[in-house]
Amino acid sequence: MRIETILNHLEPHKGFVYKGCELNRESDTLEVMIAERDGSRVSCPVCGKRCPVYDHRPVRRYESIPYRHLRIVFLYAPRRADCPSCGPHAEQVPWAEGKSPLTKSYAWFLARWAKRLPWNKVAGIFGCGWHQVCEAVRQAVDWGLEHRDLTGVRSIGVDE
């Protein structure tokens, strides 16, 4: 089974395809190239309208969940949308939050481990910086605050 097939099964992203993989033996990194599907249009990150593409940004690297001793990095050149109402903007990719170099799945993975261990230990185990663990926890907390539901809460108690 090809790695692209496994990634399409584990992390499918509408409008994008995994083009190929390359193993960098010096850094023990699997680099996965991602491309947009033919004919797909970009959505404006501000208003959400479908817009034509006029340019591509330089290739960015997004770290994903490591496999055994291999770091997995997605490589993608974000498109720029030419929105008639908002102006030109770089697209929002579905696998990362904002300008974060971590994929959403890797951020959730690190945040789950950060609940159990100190952040510097998590960083050491998975070969990343503690600031990346901090960023992952921040994304998880932001998501939790956005999705909290306080309906039915009538009072709270505080002890010392």
DSSP file with accessible surface (Angstrom, degrees, kcal/mol):
  #  RESIDUE AA STRUCTURE BP1 BP2  ACC     N-H-->O    O-->H-N    N-H-->O    O-->H-N    TCO  KAPPA ALPHA  PHI   PSI    X-CA   Y-CA   Z-CA
    1    1 A M              0   0  188      0, 0.0     2,-0.1     0, 0.0     3,-0.0   0.000 360.0 360.0 360.0 138.5    0.0    0.0    0.0
    2    2 A R     >  -     0   0  154      1,-0.1     4,-1.8     4,-0.0     3,-0.2  -0.452 360.0-124.8 -80.5 152.1    1.3    3.5   -0.9
    3    3 A I  H  > S+     0   0   73      1,-0.2     4,-2.7     2,-0.2     5,-0.2   0.881 111.8  57.8 -62.9 -38.3    1.9    6.1    1.7
    4    4 A E  H  > S+     0   0   25      1,-0.2     4,-2.5     2,-0.2    -1,-0.2   0.896 105.1  51.1 -60.1 -38.2   -0.4    8.5   -0.2
    5    5 A T  H  > S+     0   0   70     -3,-0.2     4,-1.6     2,-0.2    -1,-0.2   0.919 110.3  48.5 -65.3 -43.0   -3.2    6.0    0.1
    6    6 A I  H  X S+     0   0   72     -4,-1.8     4,-2.7     1,-0.2     5,-0.2   0.935 112.4  48.2 -63.1 -44.5   -2.8    5.7    3.8
    7    7 A L  H  X S+     0   0   17     -4,-2.7     4,-3.3     1,-0.2    -2,-0.2   0.895 108.6  53.9 -64.8 -39.3   -2.7    9.5    4.3
    8    8 A N  H  < S+     0   0   61     -4,-2.5    -1,-0.2    -5,-0.2    -2,-0.2   0.843 113.2  44.6 -62.7 -31.3   -5.8    9.8    2.1
    9    9 A H  H  < S+     0   0  154     -4,-1.6    -2,-0.2    -5,-0.2    -1,-0.2   0.903 122.1  35.7 -77.0 -42.6   -7.5    7.3    4.4
   10   10 A L  H  < S+     0   0  118     -4,-2.7    -2,-0.2     1,-0.2    -3,-0.2   0.872 134.8  17.1 -80.7 -40.9   -6.3    8.9    7.7
   11   11 A E  S  < S+     0   0   33     -4,-3.3    -1,-0.2    -5,-0.2     2,-0.2  -0.580  73.7 178.3-135.3  72.6   -6.3   12.6    6.8
   12   12 A P        -     0   0   87      0, 0.0     2,-0.4     0, 0.0    -4,-0.1  -0.548   8.0-166.1 -76.7 140.7   -8.5   13.3    3.8
   13   13 A H    >   -     0   0   30      3,-0.4     3,-2.0    -2,-0.2    -2,-0.0  -0.969  22.5-123.1-130.2 116.8   -8.7   17.0    2.8
   14   14 A K  T 3  S+     0   0  205     -2,-0.4     3,-0.1     1,-0.3    23,-0.0  -0.316  96.3  17.4 -60.2 131.3  -11.4   18.0    0.3
   15   15 A G  T 3  S+     0   0   17      1,-0.2    22,-2.7    21,-0.1     2,-0.3   0.441 112.5  87.3  88.8   0.1   -9.9   19.8   -2.7
   16   16 A F  E <   -A   36   0A  15     -3,-2.0    -3,-0.4    20,-0.3     2,-0.3  -0.946  53.8-162.7-132.7 153.3   -6.4   18.5   -2.1
   17   17 A V  E     -A   35   0A  30     18,-3.0    18,-2.5    -2,-0.3     2,-0.7  -0.964  27.7-117.8-133.0 149.9   -4.3   15.5   -3.0
   18   18 A Y  E     -A   34   0A  18     -2,-0.3    16,-0.2    16,-0.2     3,-0.1  -0.804  30.8-172.0 -84.6 115.3   -1.1   14.0   -1.7
   19   19 A K  E     -     0   0A 131     14,-2.6     2,-0.3    -2,-0.7    15,-0.2   0.808  52.0 -43.0 -83.6 -34.4    1.2   14.1   -4.8
   20   20 A G  E     -A   33   0A  13     13,-1.0    13,-2.8   -16,-0.0     2,-0.3  -0.969  47.7-120.3 177.0 170.0    4.2   12.2   -3.6
   21   21 A C  E     -A   32   0A  39     -2,-0.3     2,-0.4    11,-0.2    11,-0.2  -0.957  13.9-168.0-131.8 150.0    6.6   11.4   -0.8
   22   22 A E  E     -A   31   0A 119      9,-2.1     9,-3.1    -2,-0.3     2,-0.6  -0.994  17.0-138.7-140.1 131.5   10.3   11.7   -0.4
   23   23 A L  E     -A   30   0A  74     -2,-0.4     2,-0.9     7,-0.2     7,-0.2  -0.799   8.5-157.8 -92.8 120.4   12.4   10.3    2.4
   24   24 A N  E  >> -A   29   0A  50      5,-3.3     5,-1.9    -2,-0.6     4,-0.7  -0.860   8.0-172.0 -95.7 102.8   15.2   12.6    3.7
   25   25 A R  T  45S+     0   0  195     -2,-0.9    -1,-0.2     1,-0.2     3,-0.1   0.785  77.4  61.8 -70.7 -26.4   17.6   10.1    5.3
   26   26 A E  T  45S+     0   0  188      1,-0.2    -1,-0.2    -3,-0.1    -2,-0.0   0.905 119.9  23.8 -66.7 -41.3   19.8   12.8    6.8
   27   27 A S  T  45S-     0   0   54     -3,-0.2    44,-0.2     2,-0.1    -1,-0.2   0.339 103.5-121.7-106.5   7.5   17.1   14.3    9.0
   28   28 A D  T  <5 +     0   0   89     -4,-0.7    43,-2.6     1,-0.2     2,-0.4   0.941  64.0 145.8  49.2  52.2   14.8   11.1    9.2
   29   29 A T  E   < -Ab  24  71A   0     -5,-1.9    -5,-3.3    41,-0.2     2,-0.7  -0.975  46.8-149.2-124.2 133.6   12.0   13.1    7.7
   30   30 A L  E     -Ab  23  72A  16     41,-3.5    43,-2.7    -2,-0.4     2,-0.6  -0.911  19.2-157.0 -98.3 114.3    9.2   12.0    5.3
   31   31 A E  E     -Ab  22  73A  28     -9,-3.1    -9,-2.1    -2,-0.7     2,-0.6  -0.848   6.0-164.5 -98.4 120.4    8.3   14.9    3.1
   32   32 A V  E     -Ab  21  74A   0     41,-3.2    43,-3.1    -2,-0.6     2,-0.4  -0.920   9.7-144.8-109.9 119.3    4.8   14.7    1.7
   33   33 A M  E     -Ab  20  75A  61    -13,-2.8   -14,-2.6    -2,-0.6   -13,-1.0  -0.693  14.8-164.2 -85.4 133.6    3.9   17.0   -1.2
   34   34 A I  E     +A   18   0A  12     41,-2.7    43,-0.4    -2,-0.4     2,-0.3  -0.933   8.8 178.9-117.3 140.7    0.3   18.3   -1.3
   35   35 A A  E     -A   17   0A  22    -18,-2.5   -18,-3.0    -2,-0.4     2,-0.2  -0.953  32.1-103.8-135.9 157.3   -1.3   19.9   -4.3
   36   36 A E  E     -A   16   0A  52     -2,-0.3   -20,-0.3   -20,-0.2     2,-0.1  -0.499  45.1-101.3 -77.3 149.5   -4.8   21.3   -5.0
   37   37 A R    >   -     0   0  123    -22,-2.7     3,-2.0    -2,-0.2    -1,-0.1  -0.412  49.0 -88.9 -66.9 148.4   -7.1   19.2   -7.1
   38   38 A D  T 3  S+     0   0  158      1,-0.3    -1,-0.1    -2,-0.1     3,-0.1  -0.343 112.2  12.0 -58.7 133.2   -7.4   20.2  -10.7
   39   39 A G  T 3  S+     0   0   81      1,-0.3    -1,-0.3    -3,-0.1     2,-0.2   0.410  91.1 138.8  81.0  -2.7  -10.2   22.8  -11.2
   40   40 A S    <   -     0   0   30     -3,-2.0     2,-0.3   -25,-0.1    -1,-0.3  -0.512  42.1-144.1 -77.0 144.0  -10.6   23.5   -7.5
   41   41 A R        -     0   0  121     -2,-0.2     2,-0.3    -3,-0.1    -4,-0.1  -0.730  14.4-115.7-104.9 159.1  -11.1   27.1   -6.5
   42   42 A V  E     -E   51   0B   1      9,-1.2     9,-3.2    -2,-0.3     2,-0.4  -0.656  20.7-132.0 -94.9 146.9   -9.9   28.7   -3.4
   43   43 A S  E     -E   50   0B  46     -2,-0.3    49,-0.5     7,-0.2     7,-0.2  -0.824  25.5-113.6 -96.6 138.3  -12.1   30.2   -0.7
   44   44 A C     >  -     0   0    2      5,-2.9     4,-1.6    -2,-0.4    47,-0.1  -0.525  19.2-143.4 -66.5 129.5  -11.5   33.7    0.6
   45   45 A P  T  4 S+     0   0   58      0, 0.0    -1,-0.2     0, 0.0    46,-0.1   0.705  95.8  47.2 -71.0 -14.1  -10.4   33.3    4.3
   46   46 A V  T  4 S+     0   0   96      3,-0.1    -2,-0.0     1,-0.0    -3,-0.0   0.936 130.7  11.1 -90.1 -55.5  -12.3   36.5    5.2
   47   47 A C  T  4 S-     0   0   56      2,-0.1    -1,-0.0     0, 0.0    -4,-0.0   0.627  90.9-127.5-103.0 -15.9  -15.7   36.2    3.6
   48   48 A G     <  +     0   0   46     -4,-1.6     2,-0.1     1,-0.3     3,-0.0   0.443  57.0 143.9  85.9  -1.1  -15.7   32.5    2.5
   49   49 A K        -     0   0  120     -6,-0.1    -5,-2.9     1,-0.1     2,-0.3  -0.413  58.3-107.8 -71.4 149.4  -16.6   33.1   -1.1
   50   50 A R  E     +E   43   0B 141     -7,-0.2    -7,-0.2    -2,-0.1    -1,-0.1  -0.628  48.2 180.0 -76.2 131.5  -15.1   31.0   -3.9
   51   51 A C  E     -E   42   0B   1     -9,-3.2    -9,-1.2    -2,-0.3    32,-0.1  -0.910  30.3 -98.7-132.6 158.7  -12.6   33.1   -5.8
   52   52 A P        -     0   0   66      0, 0.0    30,-2.4     0, 0.0     2,-0.4  -0.405  38.4-118.8 -74.0 156.0  -10.2   32.6   -8.7
   53   53 A V  E     +F   81   0C  55     28,-0.2    28,-0.2     1,-0.1     3,-0.1  -0.775  33.4 170.4 -94.0 135.7   -6.5   32.0   -7.9
   54   54 A Y  E     -     0   0C 107     26,-2.0     2,-0.3    -2,-0.4    -1,-0.1   0.537  62.3  -1.2-119.8  -9.1   -4.0   34.5   -9.2
   55   55 A D  E     -F   80   0C  62     25,-0.8    25,-2.6     2,-0.0     2,-0.4  -0.982  58.7-122.4-167.6 167.4   -0.8   33.4   -7.5
   56   56 A H  E     -F   79   0C  79     -2,-0.3    23,-0.2    23,-0.3     3,-0.1  -0.977  22.0-135.0-123.6 141.1    1.0   30.9   -5.2
   57   57 A R        -     0   0  107     21,-3.8     3,-0.1    -2,-0.4    23,-0.0  -0.393  45.6 -76.7 -78.6 168.2    2.9   31.7   -2.1
   58   58 A P        -     0   0   94      0, 0.0    -1,-0.2     0, 0.0    18,-0.1  -0.260  65.2 -79.1 -63.0 158.3    6.3   30.0   -1.4
   59   59 A V        -     0   0   94     18,-0.2     2,-0.3    -3,-0.1    18,-0.3  -0.340  50.2-157.1 -61.8 132.8    6.2   26.4   -0.2
   60   60 A R  E     -C   76   0A  75     16,-3.1    16,-2.0    -3,-0.1     2,-0.5  -0.831   9.0-132.8-111.2 154.8    5.4   26.1    3.5
   61   61 A R  E     -C   75   0A 113     -2,-0.3     2,-0.5    14,-0.2    14,-0.2  -0.911  17.7-171.7-109.8 130.5    6.2   23.2    5.8
   62   62 A Y  E     -C   74   0A   2     12,-2.5    12,-3.3    -2,-0.5     2,-0.3  -0.984  18.7-136.9-123.4 119.6    3.6   21.7    8.2
   63   63 A E  E     -Cd  73 102A  32     38,-3.1    40,-2.7    -2,-0.5    10,-0.2  -0.579  24.0-170.9 -78.5 135.8    4.7   19.2   10.8
   64   64 A S  E     -C   72   0A   7      8,-3.3     8,-0.6    -2,-0.3    -1,-0.0  -0.594  41.2 -58.5-116.3 179.1    2.4   16.2   11.2
   65   65 A I  E     -     0   0A  54     -2,-0.2    -1,-0.1     6,-0.1    41,-0.1  -0.360  62.3-119.1 -60.9 127.5    2.3   13.4   13.7
   66   66 A P  E     -     0   0A  33      0, 0.0     2,-0.5     0, 0.0     5,-0.2  -0.324  16.8-142.8 -68.1 153.0    5.6   11.4   13.6
   67   67 A Y  E >   -C   70   0A 141      3,-2.1     3,-2.7    -2,-0.0     2,-0.2  -0.975  62.7 -49.7-119.6 116.6    5.6    7.8   12.7
   68   68 A R  T 3  S-     0   0  203     -2,-0.5     0, 0.0     1,-0.3     0, 0.0  -0.403 124.1 -22.4  54.4-117.6    8.1    5.7   14.6
   69   69 A H  T 3  S+     0   0  176     -2,-0.2     2,-0.5    -3,-0.1    -1,-0.3   0.279 116.9 103.5-103.7  12.6   11.3    7.7   14.3
   70   70 A L  E <   - C   0  67A  46     -3,-2.7    -3,-2.1   -41,-0.1     2,-0.4  -0.810  62.9-143.3 -97.9 129.4   10.3    9.5   11.2
   71   71 A R  E     -b   29   0A  86    -43,-2.6   -41,-3.5    -2,-0.5     2,-0.5  -0.711  18.2-146.7 -80.3 140.1    9.2   13.1   11.3
   72   72 A I  E     -bC  30  64A  21     -8,-0.6    -8,-3.3    -2,-0.4     2,-0.4  -0.951  17.7-176.8-113.9 125.8    6.4   13.7    8.8
   73   73 A V  E     -bC  31  63A   0    -43,-2.7   -41,-3.2    -2,-0.5     2,-0.4  -0.986  16.9-145.8-126.2 127.9    6.2   17.1    7.1
   74   74 A F  E     -bC  32  62A   0    -12,-3.3   -12,-2.5    -2,-0.4     2,-0.5  -0.791  13.8-156.4 -88.8 136.1    3.6   18.3    4.6
   75   75 A L  E     +bC  33  61A  25    -43,-3.1   -41,-2.7    -2,-0.4     2,-0.3  -0.962  24.0 156.2-114.4 125.9    4.9   20.6    1.9
   76   76 A Y  E     - C   0  60A   4    -16,-2.0   -16,-3.1    -2,-0.5   -41,-0.1  -0.985  38.0-143.0-152.4 138.7    2.4   23.0    0.2
   77   77 A A        -     0   0   25    -43,-0.4   -18,-0.2    -2,-0.3    -2,-0.0  -0.878  34.0-135.0 -99.2 102.3    2.5   26.3   -1.7
   78   78 A P        -     0   0    7      0, 0.0   -21,-3.8     0, 0.0     2,-0.2  -0.270  16.2-126.5 -60.9 143.3   -0.7   28.1   -0.5
   79   79 A R  E     -F   56   0C   9    -23,-0.2    12,-2.7    11,-0.0     2,-0.5  -0.492  14.0-128.1 -83.8 157.9   -2.7   29.8   -3.3
   80   80 A R  E     -FG  55  90C  64    -25,-2.6   -26,-2.0    10,-0.2   -25,-0.8  -0.946  19.6-140.9-109.1 128.3   -3.7   33.5   -3.2
   81   81 A A  E     -FG  53  89C   0      8,-3.4     8,-1.7    -2,-0.5     2,-0.9  -0.679   2.1-147.6 -87.9 138.2   -7.4   34.3   -3.7
   82   82 A D  E     - G   0  88C  80    -30,-2.4   -38,-0.1    -2,-0.3    -1,-0.0  -0.723  25.3-173.0-103.5  79.4   -8.3   37.3   -5.7
   83   83 A C  E  >  - G   0  87C   3      4,-1.1     4,-1.9    -2,-0.9   -32,-0.1  -0.611  20.6-149.2 -79.0 127.3  -11.5   38.1   -3.9
   84   84 A P  T  4 S+     0   0  122      0, 0.0    -1,-0.1     0, 0.0   -33,-0.0   0.826  96.8  34.1 -66.1 -28.4  -13.5   40.9   -5.5
   85   85 A S  T  4 S+     0   0   74      2,-0.1    -2,-0.0     1,-0.1    -3,-0.0   0.808 130.1  29.0 -97.0 -30.5  -14.9   42.2   -2.2
   86   86 A C  T  4 S-     0   0   43      1,-0.3    -1,-0.1     3,-0.0    -4,-0.0   0.583  99.6-129.2-106.4 -15.2  -12.0   41.6    0.2
   87   87 A G  E  <  -G   83   0C  22     -4,-1.9    -4,-1.1     2,-0.1    -1,-0.3  -0.347  54.7 -20.6  90.9-175.7   -8.9   41.8   -2.0
   88   88 A P  E     +G   82   0C  75      0, 0.0     2,-0.3     0, 0.0    -6,-0.2  -0.458  66.8 165.1 -74.2 136.0   -6.1   39.3   -2.3
   89   89 A H  E     -G   81   0C  64     -8,-1.7    -8,-3.4    -2,-0.2     2,-0.2  -0.992  39.2-110.5-145.2 148.2   -5.6   36.9    0.6
   90   90 A A  E     -G   80   0C  44     -2,-0.3   -10,-0.2   -10,-0.3   -34,-0.0  -0.555  48.3-103.5 -74.7 143.3   -3.6   33.7    1.1
   91   91 A E        -     0   0   18    -12,-2.7     2,-0.6    -2,-0.2   -47,-0.1  -0.254  23.4-120.2 -68.5 154.5   -5.9   30.7    1.4
   92   92 A Q        -     0   0   87    -49,-0.5   -49,-0.2    -3,-0.1    -1,-0.1  -0.873  29.4-141.4 -92.7 117.3   -6.7   29.0    4.7
   93   93 A V    >   -     0   0    4     -2,-0.6     3,-0.9     5,-0.3     5,-0.1  -0.567   7.4-133.9 -81.9 145.7   -5.5   25.4    4.5
   94   94 A P  T 3  S+     0   0   52      0, 0.0    -1,-0.1     0, 0.0    10,-0.1   0.680  99.8  56.5 -75.0 -15.1   -7.8   22.8    6.1
   95   95 A W  T 3  S+     0   0    2      8,-0.1     9,-3.0     9,-0.1     2,-0.3   0.540 107.4  46.9 -95.7  -4.4   -4.9   20.9    7.9
   96   96 A A  B <  S-H  103   0D   0     -3,-0.9     2,-0.6     7,-0.3     7,-0.2  -0.956  75.5-124.2-137.0 156.5   -3.5   23.9    9.8
   97   97 A E    >   -     0   0   97      5,-0.6     3,-2.1    -2,-0.3     5,-0.2  -0.873  69.5 -51.7-101.5 116.8   -4.8   26.7   12.0
   98   98 A G  T 3  S-     0   0   37     -2,-0.6    -5,-0.3     1,-0.3    -2,-0.1  -0.284 116.8 -23.1  59.6-129.9   -3.8   30.2   10.8
   99   99 A K  T 3  S+     0   0  185     -7,-0.1    -1,-0.3     2,-0.0    -7,-0.0   0.186  96.6 137.6-100.2  16.9    0.0   30.5   10.3
  100  100 A S    <   -     0   0    6     -3,-2.1     4,-0.1     1,-0.1    -3,-0.0  -0.390  51.4-146.4 -65.5 137.0    0.8   27.6   12.6
  101  101 A P  S    S+     0   0   59      0, 0.0   -38,-3.1     0, 0.0     2,-0.4   0.455  77.5  85.9 -81.6   1.1    3.5   25.2   11.3
  102  102 A L  B    S-d   63   0A   0    -40,-0.2    -5,-0.6    -5,-0.2   -38,-0.2  -0.814  81.3-122.6-100.6 141.6    1.7   22.3   13.0
  103  103 A T  B  >  -H   96   0D   0    -40,-2.7     4,-2.5    -2,-0.4    -7,-0.3  -0.421  27.9-113.9 -72.6 158.7   -1.1   20.3   11.5
  104  104 A K  H  > S+     0   0   76     -9,-3.0     4,-2.5     1,-0.2     5,-0.2   0.905 117.8  52.7 -60.8 -39.8   -4.3   20.3   13.5
  105  105 A S  H  > S+     0   0   34    -10,-0.3     4,-2.1     1,-0.2    -1,-0.2   0.900 110.6  46.8 -65.1 -38.6   -4.0   16.6   14.1
  106  106 A Y  H  > S+     0   0    3    -43,-0.2     4,-2.9     2,-0.2     5,-0.2   0.897 110.3  53.3 -69.9 -38.1   -0.4   17.0   15.4
  107  107 A A  H  X S+     0   0    3     -4,-2.5     4,-2.6     2,-0.2    -2,-0.2   0.937 111.5  45.2 -62.5 -43.8   -1.5   20.0   17.6
  108  108 A W  H  X S+     0   0   92     -4,-2.5     4,-2.3     2,-0.2    -1,-0.2   0.898 111.7  53.6 -66.1 -37.4   -4.3   17.8   19.2
  109  109 A F  H  X S+     0   0   43     -4,-2.1     4,-1.8    -5,-0.2    -2,-0.2   0.949 112.7  42.6 -60.3 -49.5   -1.8   14.9   19.6
  110  110 A L  H  X S+     0   0    0     -4,-2.9     4,-2.4     1,-0.2    -2,-0.2   0.898 112.1  54.2 -66.0 -39.7    0.7   17.2   21.5
  111  111 A A  H  X S+     0   0    9     -4,-2.6     4,-0.8    -5,-0.2    -1,-0.2   0.894 106.9  51.6 -63.3 -38.4   -2.1   18.8   23.5
  112  112 A R  H >X S+     0   0  122     -4,-2.3     3,-0.6     1,-0.2     4,-0.5   0.912 112.4  45.4 -64.3 -41.8   -3.3   15.4   24.7
  113  113 A W  H >X S+     0   0   93     -4,-1.8     4,-1.9     1,-0.2     3,-1.1   0.852 105.1  62.0 -68.2 -33.5    0.2   14.4   25.8
  114  114 A A  H 3< S+     0   0   12     -4,-2.4    -1,-0.2     1,-0.3    -2,-0.2   0.705  95.1  62.2 -68.6 -17.1    0.6   17.8   27.5
  115  115 A K  H << S+     0   0  169     -4,-0.8    -1,-0.3    -3,-0.6    -2,-0.2   0.787 113.4  35.0 -71.9 -26.7   -2.3   16.9   29.8
  116  116 A R  H << S+     0   0  164     -3,-1.1    -2,-0.2    -4,-0.5    -1,-0.1   0.736 122.9  30.9 -99.2 -30.0   -0.2   13.9   31.1
  117  117 A L  S  < S-     0   0   57     -4,-1.9    -1,-0.1     1,-0.0     5,-0.0  -0.894  90.6 -85.6-129.3 160.5    3.4   15.2   31.1
  118  118 A P    >>  -     0   0   73      0, 0.0     4,-2.1     0, 0.0     3,-0.5  -0.338  44.3-115.8 -61.7 149.1    5.3   18.4   31.5
  119  119 A W  H 3> S+     0   0   97      1,-0.3     4,-2.5     2,-0.2     5,-0.2   0.856 114.4  53.5 -59.5 -38.9    5.5   20.4   28.2
  120  120 A N  H 3> S+     0   0  111      1,-0.2     4,-2.0     2,-0.2    -1,-0.3   0.859 108.7  50.6 -68.5 -30.1    9.3   20.1   28.1
  121  121 A K  H <> S+     0   0  127     -3,-0.5     4,-2.5     2,-0.2    -2,-0.2   0.918 110.3  49.1 -69.3 -43.2    9.1   16.3   28.4
  122  122 A V  H  X S+     0   0    0     -4,-2.1     4,-2.3     1,-0.2    -2,-0.2   0.937 111.5  50.1 -60.5 -44.1    6.5   16.1   25.6
  123  123 A A  H  X>S+     0   0    7     -4,-2.5     5,-2.0     1,-0.2     4,-0.8   0.912 111.7  48.2 -61.4 -41.6    8.8   18.2   23.5
  124  124 A G  H  <5S+     0   0   61     -4,-2.0     3,-0.4     3,-0.2    -1,-0.2   0.903 111.1  49.7 -66.3 -40.9   11.7   16.0   24.2
  125  125 A I  H  <5S+     0   0  103     -4,-2.5    -2,-0.2     1,-0.2    -1,-0.2   0.924 119.8  35.4 -65.1 -42.9    9.8   12.8   23.4
  126  126 A F  H  <5S-     0   0   39     -4,-2.3    -1,-0.2    -5,-0.2    -2,-0.2   0.350 109.0-117.1-100.1   7.2    8.5   13.9   20.1
  127  127 A G  T  <5S+     0   0   56     -4,-0.8     2,-0.2    -3,-0.4    -3,-0.2   0.853  73.9 113.8  67.3  36.2   11.5   16.0   19.0
  128  128 A C      < -     0   0   18     -5,-2.0    -1,-0.2    -6,-0.2     2,-0.2  -0.731  70.0 -89.2-125.7 178.8    9.9   19.4   18.9
  129  129 A G    >>  -     0   0   21     -2,-0.2     4,-1.4     1,-0.1     3,-0.9  -0.581  29.5-120.2 -88.1 155.8   10.3   22.6   20.9
  130  130 A W  H 3> S+     0   0  157      1,-0.3     4,-2.7     2,-0.2     5,-0.2   0.833 114.2  63.6 -64.5 -27.4    8.3   23.4   24.0
  131  131 A H  H 3> S+     0   0  118      1,-0.2     4,-2.3     2,-0.2    -1,-0.3   0.845 100.1  52.6 -65.7 -29.3    7.0   26.4   22.2
  132  132 A Q  H <> S+     0   0   22     -3,-0.9     4,-2.2     2,-0.2    -1,-0.2   0.890 109.1  48.5 -71.8 -36.6    5.3   24.1   19.7
  133  133 A V  H  X S+     0   0    0     -4,-1.4     4,-2.5     2,-0.2    -2,-0.2   0.922 111.2  50.9 -65.5 -41.7    3.7   22.2   22.6
  134  134 A C  H  X S+     0   0   47     -4,-2.7     4,-2.5     1,-0.2    -2,-0.2   0.914 110.0  49.7 -60.7 -43.4    2.6   25.5   24.1
  135  135 A E  H  X S+     0   0   54     -4,-2.3     4,-2.4     2,-0.2    -1,-0.2   0.902 110.1  51.1 -62.6 -40.5    1.1   26.5   20.7
  136  136 A A  H  X S+     0   0    0     -4,-2.2     4,-2.1     2,-0.2    -2,-0.2   0.922 111.1  47.1 -63.9 -43.6   -0.8   23.2   20.5
  137  137 A V  H  X S+     0   0   28     -4,-2.5     4,-2.8     2,-0.2     5,-0.2   0.915 110.5  53.5 -65.0 -40.0   -2.2   23.6   24.0
  138  138 A R  H  X S+     0   0  106     -4,-2.5     4,-2.8     1,-0.2    -2,-0.2   0.926 108.8  49.1 -61.1 -42.9   -3.2   27.2   23.1
  139  139 A Q  H  X S+     0   0   20     -4,-2.4     4,-2.3     1,-0.2    -1,-0.2   0.911 112.0  48.7 -63.6 -40.2   -5.1   25.9   20.0
  140  140 A A  H  X S+     0   0   20     -4,-2.1     4,-2.4     2,-0.2    -2,-0.2   0.917 112.8  47.2 -66.5 -41.3   -6.9   23.3   22.1
  141  141 A V  H  X S+     0   0   78     -4,-2.8     4,-2.7     2,-0.2     5,-0.2   0.927 111.4  51.1 -66.3 -43.2   -7.9   25.8   24.8
  142  142 A D  H  X S+     0   0   62     -4,-2.8     4,-2.1    -5,-0.2    -2,-0.2   0.917 110.9  48.7 -60.0 -42.0   -9.1   28.3   22.1
  143  143 A W  H  X S+     0   0  130     -4,-2.3     4,-1.8    -5,-0.2    -1,-0.2   0.924 111.3  50.2 -63.3 -43.0  -11.2   25.5   20.5
  144  144 A G  H  < S+     0   0   32     -4,-2.4     4,-0.4     1,-0.2    -2,-0.2   0.902 110.5  48.9 -63.0 -40.2  -12.6   24.6   24.0
  145  145 A L  H >< S+     0   0   88     -4,-2.7     3,-0.7     1,-0.2    -1,-0.2   0.889 111.5  50.2 -67.5 -36.9  -13.5   28.2   24.7
  146  146 A E  H 3< S+     0   0  152     -4,-2.1    -1,-0.2     1,-0.2    -2,-0.2   0.839 118.0  38.8 -66.5 -34.0  -15.2   28.6   21.3
  147  147 A H  T 3< S+     0   0  105     -4,-1.8    -1,-0.2    -5,-0.2    -2,-0.2   0.241  83.6 125.7-106.4  14.0  -17.3   25.4   21.8
  148  148 A R    <   -     0   0  160     -3,-0.7     2,-0.5    -4,-0.4    -3,-0.0  -0.451  44.6-153.9 -75.2 148.1  -18.2   25.6   25.5
  149  149 A D        +     0   0  115     -2,-0.1    -2,-0.1     1,-0.1    -3,-0.0  -0.968  18.7 175.0-126.2 113.8  -21.9   25.3   26.3
  150  150 A L    >   +     0   0  112     -2,-0.5     3,-1.7     2,-0.1     2,-0.1   0.203  33.9 133.3-104.3  14.8  -23.1   26.9   29.5
  151  151 A T  T 3  S+     0   0  110      1,-0.2     3,-0.1     3,-0.0    -2,-0.1  -0.427  72.5  23.5 -66.3 138.3  -26.8   26.3   29.0
  152  152 A G  T 3  S+     0   0   78      1,-0.3     2,-0.6    -2,-0.1    -1,-0.2   0.281  88.0 125.6  90.8 -11.0  -28.3   24.9   32.1
  153  153 A V    <   +     0   0   84     -3,-1.7    -1,-0.3     1,-0.2     3,-0.1  -0.713  24.6 165.5 -82.9 120.5  -25.7   26.3   34.5
  154  154 A R        -     0   0  237     -2,-0.6     2,-0.3     1,-0.4    -1,-0.2   0.699  61.9  -1.1-107.1 -26.9  -27.4   28.3   37.2
  155  155 A S        -     0   0  104      2,-0.0    -1,-0.4     0, 0.0     2,-0.3  -0.991  55.9-150.7-159.2 157.6  -24.7   28.7   39.8
  156  156 A I        -     0   0  143     -2,-0.3     2,-0.4    -3,-0.1    -3,-0.0  -0.935  13.7-138.9-129.1 156.3  -21.1   27.8   40.5
  157  157 A G        -     0   0   76     -2,-0.3     2,-0.4     2,-0.0    -2,-0.0  -0.923  10.8-164.3-116.9 142.5  -19.3   27.3   43.8
  158  158 A V        -     0   0  131     -2,-0.4     2,-0.5     0, 0.0    -2,-0.0  -0.991   3.8-159.4-126.7 131.9  -15.8   28.4   44.7
  159  159 A D              0   0  128     -2,-0.4    -2,-0.0     1,-0.2     0, 0.0  -0.952 360.0 360.0-115.7 121.0  -13.8   27.1   47.6
  160  160 A E              0   0  210     -2,-0.5    -1,-0.2     0, 0.0     0, 0.0   0.887 360.0 360.0  35.5 360.0  -11.0   29.2   49.0
